């Protein structure tokens, strides 16, 4: 999801963009002005040719949490080993900077408490450990001054993809918006009281563009928490989707959730993007706009079921 949105953002900002794809070699309909190269992750020479001439490589590909849990070996092979191969190719090609998109979930599960970049990653889920392996190869190469290596630990990013076939509908906000449009209701599988840090894809793209071009030698090797810095409960997010759906699409979906358990203890979460703040990077973005865009996208892509039920 992030790759397509980021490609669009960078092109609109005036950058030359090359998209890597395992399945295509022609520009997609949603970004016809981009250059596309076929990516063979197991052929080092092919990866080096892709990196040739690039100033910055942004590695946004990776297996999601569900797929990692189902196949931990494949998770390590892709999130870890493939990252190492791409990084080595970038170094040989003379790339200046390598940006790796990791996850906040390397820290812990559940993600609770106050979390800064100095916190020790301790989550043993294959999604976390495989991403941490990718982080280590990037930071090690940076420490050896082979390349400028940046690791971004993203919190719960959300937003509309470039096309509906993108595998992003397990993300909470995306799932809720799709549920609302398709069935006129949203179903939570928990009380919804647990806290998360949600950040709009638009803001993530702005952060990555900033880190792609800014001189950050003093902050290398660079691990950056990328989140809004303001947590809210899953329930509060669902209620926000309800309100925005009413304003944008003209109906308010029902919200269903299990009863709150007696004495349920909810721990607070503060996900602190301190290093970005130190650089003066603003993370103040109106999530309403991202929710609105996501609802409009879902309405255009998935509302057949709702139309048929009316």
Secondary structure per residue as TSV (DSSP state, phi and psi in degrees):
chain	resnum	aa	ss	phi	psi
A	1	X	-	360.0	-45.1
A	2	X	H	-67.6	-37.4
A	3	X	H	-56.9	-47.5
A	4	X	H	-65.8	-46.5
A	5	X	H	-63.2	-39.3
A	6	X	H	-67.1	-41.4
A	7	X	H	-58.6	-44.2
A	8	X	H	-62.2	-45.4
A	9	X	H	-60.8	-46.2
A	10	X	H	-67.7	-38.2
A	11	X	H	-63.1	-43.3
A	12	X	H	-65.8	-25.6
A	13	X	T	-85.1	0.3
A	14	X	T	96.7	9.6
A	15	X	-	-88.5	151.9
A	16	X	-	-83.2	128.2
A	17	X	-	-122.8	132.8
A	18	X	E	-116.6	122.7
A	19	X	E	-97.0	129.0
A	20	X	E	-92.0	136.0
A	21	X	E	-144.3	139.3
A	22	X	S	-81.3	-17.7
A	23	X	S	-117.4	-7.8
A	24	X	-	-140.6	155.3
A	25	X	S	-129.4	-0.9
A	26	X	S	-110.4	150.2
A	27	X	-	-58.6	140.3
A	28	X	-	-72.0	159.6
A	29	X	G	-59.8	-31.9
A	30	X	G	-83.3	-6.2
A	31	X	G	-151.1	64.0
A	32	X	T	-65.7	-20.2
A	33	X	T	-84.7	-3.7
A	34	X	S	-83.0	153.8
A	35	X	E	-92.4	136.0
A	36	X	E	-120.0	134.5
A	37	X	E	-123.7	139.4
A	38	X	E	-75.1	131.5
A	39	X	-	-108.1	115.9
A	40	X	-	-106.1	103.9
A	41	X	T	-68.9	-13.2
A	42	X	T	-102.6	1.2
A	43	X	-	-114.0	106.5
A	44	X	H	-61.4	-41.1
A	45	X	H	-64.0	-38.1
A	46	X	H	-65.3	-40.9
A	47	X	H	-64.3	-39.0
A	48	X	H	-65.1	-39.2
A	49	X	H	-64.4	-37.6
A	50	X	H	-62.4	-40.8
A	51	X	H	-77.4	-18.5
A	52	X	T	-58.9	128.8
A	53	X	T	86.6	-6.7
A	54	X	-	-85.8	142.3
A	55	X	S	-85.1	-36.3
A	56	X	E	-135.7	133.8
A	57	X	E	-109.6	126.2
A	58	X	E	-112.2	113.7
A	59	X	E	-97.1	98.7
A	60	X	-	-108.7	-2.5
A	61	X	-	-80.6	147.4
A	62	X	-	176.7	160.2
A	63	X	-	-81.0	142.8
A	64	X	-	-79.5	174.8
A	65	X	H	-63.0	-41.2
A	66	X	H	-64.5	-44.4
A	67	X	H	-67.8	-35.7
A	68	X	H	-64.4	-41.6
A	69	X	H	-65.0	-36.9
A	70	X	H	-72.7	-29.9
A	71	X	-	-144.0	80.9
A	72	X	H	-60.4	-31.9
A	73	X	H	-66.9	-45.9
A	74	X	H	-62.9	-35.4
A	75	X	H	-60.8	-46.3
A	76	X	I	-67.5	-37.6
A	77	X	I	-63.8	-39.4
A	78	X	I	-89.2	-58.1
A	79	X	I	-64.3	-28.6
A	80	X	I	-99.8	-65.2
A	81	X	I	-66.9	-43.4
A	82	X	I	-64.9	-34.3
A	83	X	H	-62.5	-43.0
A	84	X	H	-62.0	-40.6
A	85	X	H	-64.7	-45.6
A	86	X	H	-65.2	-40.8
A	87	X	H	-61.7	-46.1
A	88	X	H	-61.5	-39.8
A	89	X	H	-64.1	-40.3
A	90	X	H	-63.8	-40.3
A	91	X	H	-63.1	-46.6
A	92	X	H	-63.0	-32.1
A	93	X	T	-82.5	-3.5
A	94	X	T	81.0	21.6
A	95	X	-	-64.9	139.3
A	96	X	S	-79.2	-43.0
A	97	X	E	-136.0	140.2
A	98	X	E	-125.6	120.8
A	99	X	E	-112.3	122.4
A	100	X	E	-112.1	125.1
A	101	X	E	-89.9	106.5
A	102	X	E	-104.8	-156.2
A	103	X	E	-140.0	148.1
A	104	X	G	-63.3	-20.5
A	105	X	G	-73.5	-2.4
A	106	X	G	-65.6	-22.9
A	107	X	S	-72.5	-50.3
A	108	X	-	-170.2	164.8
A	109	X	S	-143.7	116.3
A	110	X	S	-73.4	161.2
A	111	X	-	-84.3	104.0
A	112	X	-	-139.0	166.3
A	113	X	E	84.0	-166.8
A	114	X	E	-97.2	123.5
A	115	X	E	-123.0	116.2
A	116	X	-	-110.6	175.9
A	117	X	T	-65.6	-16.1
A	118	X	T	-86.2	-6.8
A	119	X	S	-67.3	147.0
A	120	X	-	-85.0	122.7
A	121	X	-	-63.5	131.4
A	122	X	-	-142.8	11.6
A	123	X	-	-78.9	127.1
A	124	X	-	-99.6	7.7
A	125	X	S	-64.4	142.0
A	126	X	H	-55.4	-29.7
A	127	X	H	-62.7	-42.5
A	128	X	H	-75.2	-47.7
A	129	X	H	-66.8	-35.7
A	130	X	H	-69.4	-38.3
A	131	X	H	-67.5	-37.5
A	132	X	H	-64.1	-35.7
A	133	X	H	-61.0	-42.7
A	134	X	H	-62.6	-40.9
A	135	X	H	-58.7	-44.6
A	136	X	H	-62.1	-40.4
A	137	X	H	-68.1	-34.8
A	138	X	H	-68.1	-47.4
A	139	X	H	-69.0	-34.5
A	140	X	H	-64.6	-44.9
A	141	X	H	-63.4	-36.8
A	142	X	H	-67.1	-42.0
A	143	X	H	-62.1	-33.2
A	144	X	T	-83.8	4.3
A	145	X	T	62.2	32.4
A	146	X	S	-84.2	-24.9
A	147	X	S	-166.9	156.9
A	148	X	E	-82.2	111.0
A	149	X	E	-107.1	128.9
A	150	X	E	-126.2	131.5
A	151	X	E	-114.9	126.1
A	152	X	E	-110.5	116.8
A	153	X	E	-95.7	98.0
A	154	X	E	-79.4	138.6
A	155	X	-	-80.4	-149.2
A	156	X	E	-82.0	87.3
A	157	X	E	-77.4	146.8
A	158	X	E	-149.1	157.4
A	159	X	-	153.8	171.6
A	160	X	-	-72.3	136.4
A	161	X	-	-78.1	179.6
A	162	X	S	-79.1	-24.9
A	163	X	S	-151.7	157.1
A	164	X	T	-70.6	-15.2
A	165	X	T	-78.2	-5.6
A	166	X	S	-66.8	137.7
A	167	X	S	-80.2	75.4
A	168	X	-	-133.3	8.4
A	169	X	T	-86.7	3.6
A	170	X	T	-87.6	-13.1
A	171	X	S	-66.9	139.6
A	172	X	H	-55.7	-56.1
A	173	X	H	-62.5	-41.5
A	174	X	H	-63.1	-42.4
A	175	X	H	-63.3	-43.2
A	176	X	H	-63.9	-42.9
A	177	X	H	-65.9	-39.4
A	178	X	H	-66.3	-43.7
A	179	X	H	-57.5	-45.6
A	180	X	H	-59.8	-44.0
A	181	X	H	-74.5	-41.5
A	182	X	H	-75.0	-41.0
A	183	X	H	-119.1	-2.8
A	184	X	S	72.0	14.9
A	185	X	E	-153.2	161.4
A	186	X	E	-126.7	134.4
A	187	X	E	-118.3	120.3
A	188	X	-	-94.4	141.4
A	189	X	S	-93.5	4.9
A	190	X	S	-140.1	179.0
A	191	X	-	-64.1	-23.4
A	192	X	S	84.2	7.0
A	193	X	-	-85.3	-14.2
A	194	X	S	-67.3	145.7
A	195	X	E	-96.6	147.0
A	196	X	E	-141.9	159.8
A	197	X	E	-103.2	112.8
A	198	X	E	-101.7	135.5
A	199	X	E	-135.0	135.4
A	200	X	E	-71.4	141.6
A	201	X	H	-57.6	-35.5
A	202	X	H	-56.2	-43.0
A	203	X	H	-70.2	-38.4
A	204	X	H	-58.4	-44.3
A	205	X	H	-62.1	-39.0
A	206	X	H	-65.2	-41.1
A	207	X	H	-62.7	-45.5
A	208	X	H	-64.3	-41.8
A	209	X	H	-59.9	-42.3
A	210	X	H	-60.6	-45.8
A	211	X	H	-75.1	-14.9
A	212	X	H	-74.7	-26.0
A	213	X	H	-121.5	-17.4
A	214	X	S	-80.0	146.0
A	215	X	-	-75.0	113.9
A	216	X	-	-129.0	30.9
A	217	X	G	-53.8	-37.0
A	218	X	G	-68.2	-18.3
A	219	X	G	-104.9	8.7
A	220	X	-	-95.7	149.1
A	221	X	S	-61.4	144.5
A	222	X	E	-113.0	112.4
A	223	X	E	-108.8	123.9
A	224	X	E	-124.4	125.0
A	225	X	E	-73.1	129.2
A	226	X	E	-119.3	102.3
A	227	X	S	-156.0	173.2
A	228	X	-	-74.1	-23.8
A	229	X	S	81.4	-1.5
A	230	X	-	-127.8	115.7
A	231	X	E	-90.7	154.9
A	232	X	E	-145.9	160.6
A	233	X	E	-78.6	159.6
A	234	X	H	-57.8	-39.9
A	235	X	H	-61.8	-43.7
A	236	X	H	-62.4	-37.9
A	237	X	H	-64.7	-44.0
A	238	X	H	-61.4	-40.0
A	239	X	H	-67.3	-34.5
A	240	X	H	-63.2	-44.0
A	241	X	H	-60.0	-40.9
A	242	X	H	-55.3	-50.7
A	243	X	H	-65.4	-43.7
A	244	X	H	-68.3	-34.5
A	245	X	H	-63.1	-40.1
A	246	X	H	-62.3	-42.2
A	247	X	H	-74.5	-40.2
A	248	X	H	-88.1	-40.9
A	249	X	H	-111.9	-6.7
A	250	X	S	86.9	9.6
A	251	X	-	-144.1	153.5
A	252	X	-	-110.1	112.4
A	253	X	-	-68.7	148.8
A	254	X	E	-68.7	152.8
A	255	X	E	-123.9	117.7
A	256	X	E	-115.8	137.4
A	257	X	-	-156.2	157.6
A	258	X	-	-65.5	157.0
A	259	X	-	-64.2	143.5
A	260	X	-	-66.8	129.5
A	261	X	-	-69.3	143.0
A	262	X	T	-60.9	128.3
A	263	X	T	73.5	15.9
A	264	X	-	-59.8	125.6
A	265	X	-	-100.7	120.1
A	266	X	-	-110.9	122.0
A	267	X	-	-89.5	145.0
A	268	X	-	-76.0	154.2
A	269	X	E	-128.1	128.6
A	270	X	E	-128.5	104.7
A	271	X	E	-98.9	106.0
A	272	X	-	-98.6	115.7
A	273	X	-	-87.6	61.7
A	274	X	H	-63.2	-40.1
A	275	X	H	-70.5	-34.3
A	276	X	H	-67.1	-40.0
A	277	X	H	-62.8	-38.0
A	278	X	H	-61.8	-32.2
A	279	X	T	-82.2	-5.8
A	280	X	T	82.3	18.2
A	281	X	-	-81.2	120.7
A	282	X	-	-81.6	132.5
A	283	X	-	-111.2	21.1
A	284	X	-	-85.3	100.0
A	285	X	-	-136.5	140.3
A	286	X	-	-76.4	105.4
A	287	X	H	-64.1	-20.9
A	288	X	H	-56.8	-40.0
A	289	X	H	-64.1	-39.8
A	290	X	H	-69.3	-40.3
A	291	X	H	-62.0	-43.3
A	292	X	H	-59.8	-46.4
A	293	X	H	-63.8	-36.6
A	294	X	H	-67.6	-40.9
A	295	X	H	-64.4	-42.9
A	296	X	H	-62.8	-41.6
A	297	X	H	-62.4	-45.7
A	298	X	H	-63.9	-38.2
A	299	X	H	-62.7	-39.8
A	300	X	H	-74.3	-26.7
A	301	X	H	-103.1	-29.7
A	302	X	H	-130.5	12.1
A	303	X	T	-88.7	9.9
A	304	X	H	-59.5	-43.0
A	305	X	H	-63.1	-38.7
A	306	X	H	-69.1	-40.6
A	307	X	H	-61.5	-39.0
A	308	X	H	-71.9	-23.2
A	309	X	H	-88.7	-12.5
A	310	X	-	-78.3	360.0
